[in-house]
Amino acid sequence: MTRRELLELVAGLALAAPSRVRCARDDRLDDTIARAGDVIRGYSAEGFHRTATAVDRASADRLIALARAAGAAASLEPFALSRVDPIAQFLEIEGRRVDGLVVFDAPFTPAGGVTGAFGSAGSDRPIGSARVPPNGEAALANLRARSPHRAIVVATMGGRPGLCPVNAASFSKPFGPPVLQIGSEHADALDRAAKAGTEVRVVAHAARRDATAYNVVSTIQGRSADLAPVCVMTPRSGWHANASERGGGLVCWLEALRAIAAARPLRTAHFIASSGHELGHLGLHAYLDRNPSLAREAVAWVHFGANIGASTGEVRMTCSGDGLSAHARRALAGYSLERISEASASQVGGEAATIGEHGGRFISFIGSNAWFHNPGDLWPDAVDAAVVARFARASADLALALANAPPASSRV
């Protein structure tokens, strides 16, 4: 697609204004709120949504059923990985045991663990100690890359007390020393022990086993097969039950799917709900491997990221530099969401960053959340279903506007 064609396309999106979509809708906001509650309640109840586990597979099967109930054909696309299965993961310190979680893109300790004096990260003591936020994978990676330690223990410092794991961006290429994550409620004790040089034992023992995970995908054919498609994506895996982290994105994905399935728009729409989010976006990479030109060829990728409609925090929008922001804001304005903050494309995160790395165009929604990666991220307390529903309806309008954008050649 040339720059001229892209500019003509963006201008043409106004012809598919979201207001027209809303007039055609025969349900009420309350109906969307009820559906949102049903989706997130069930997702939260499934359990720990770690990639390639039994919960992950059951969650995929349920999402297929929800997609089919929304009027679209959906299926599973498998991808292979070397799953991490924790065996023993704890810290022995001052005569007590503190349970933790291994870092999934680091090597593991032997079954007996590693013993030595405790010190701050970067010190000359065998075992290092640090504090890391749940979104601090880059900081932790830098710490590990230059670490002199035989093992590191990190306290995960989330918005609420608890063990809030860090994503494993380098899952396919583990590096550094073994790392054990523990809850933030133990952070002060770690600091005291590191200052005193206390003798500790770190066990971060796990094994890797061949496994299969699944993306949930659906394609709705447009009336004009020669037009560039629209892609709509959301992750569906992660740490703990992650009701508010992933639930809002799943609702938006389903509502956009529902709207496009009912409308039969001009352009084909591809939907992907990917597993492997917490492992360096493995599922999206597998999908792009199957569809190598799609990242660049799509009119736009609409990304429903973390924490949409969480009961704490706020949502931020990030758009690639092609004029899509105005059209996203038009959709949001119909639901009193036009005042959300917007970041530059260089600050994009999540799966939209992967699309950007492939040269694709995107609109991304990602929020903040005090329950991020926390075991307490559960329905109903962590979720505002009414806000989720407003975002979902705006998202459906936006996806339809993109899918009904006229061909660039008609604007020449």
Secondary structure, DSSP 8 states (H G I E B T S, - for coil): --HHHHHHHHHHGGGG-HHHHHHH--S-HHHHHHHHHHHHHHHHHH----TTSHHHHHHHHHHHHHHHHTT---EEEEEEEEEEEEEEEEEEETTEEEE-EE-TTS----TT-EEEEEEETTSSSSEEEEEE-TT-HHHHHHHHHT---SEEEEEE--SSSS------TTTTS--SS-EEEEEGGGHHHHHHHHHHT-EEEEEEEEEEEEEEEEEEEEEE--S-TTS--EEEEEE---SS--HHHHHHHHHHHHHHHHHHHHH--SS-EEEEEES-GGGTSHHHHHHHHHSTTHHHHSSEEEEE-TTTTBSSS-EEEEE-TTTHHHHHHHHHHTTT-TT-EEE-GGG--HHHHHHHHTT--EEEEEE--TTTT-TT--TTTTB-HHHHHHHHHHHHHHHHHHHT---GGGG-
